[in-house]
Amino acid sequence: MKTSEKLIQRYCAAERINHWIVAVCFVLLAISGLAFFYPAFFWLTGVFGTPQLARIVHPFVGVVMFLAFARQFFRYAHHNLINKEDVKWMMSVKEVMKGNEVGDIGRYNGGQKGMFWVMVLCMILLLVSGVIAWRPYFAGYFPIPIIRVALLVHAASALVLIASIIVHVYAALWVQGTIRAMVEGVVTHAWARKHHPRWFRQVTGKETGH
């Protein structure tokens, strides 16, 4: 790190810990979930030791992930309300892919906000469908046809979430400096000025052109 770099705090320690709890839970759930979903991946149940243990632990880890994500939701929801600048960003994705930021972006851009709401929807669907299919605790209260629908919803939501997280990770790797924000909690003034100019002004009180 250059000693001359001016840094801004992007995430505090509690936010970063919460993020990594969600991330670790997601990886464990994705691996074990794929093992249940597709026979060729059944060996992945070893992530929890044995297939039997995987089936027992999987839903409990799911509850932990949901609760950790719920904390993120209540903390970040108001930052993820979509406005006209976000629409402008979404309509100019080709320019963004070239490295040219578009619009007066706040704490999060249109892509990040869209990802946030997709994750919120998937998390809710996964929780509800997971509870319905959760044996031996809750499945007994529902008829078999409902459980079958719940399992389909659960699998579909999981696949959408996995695809979304892959995009999320790719974007974080692609935009240099983003990973540092979630590891160290800070970003440079240059990074904030380029990618989130309105947030930069709000945090520093400085104009983005300076």
Buried (B, 14 or more C-beta within 10 A) or exposed (E): EEEEEEBBEBBEEEBBEBBEBBBBBBEBBBBBBBBBBEEEBBEBBBBBEEBEBBBEBBBEBBBBBBEBBBBBBEEBEEEBEBBEBBEBBBEBEEEBEEEEBBBBBBBBBBBBBBBBEBBBBBBBBBBBBBBBBBEEEBBEEBEEEBBEBBBEBBBBBBBBBBEBBEEBEEBBEEBEBBEBBBEBBBBBBEBBBBBBBBBBBEBBEEEBEE
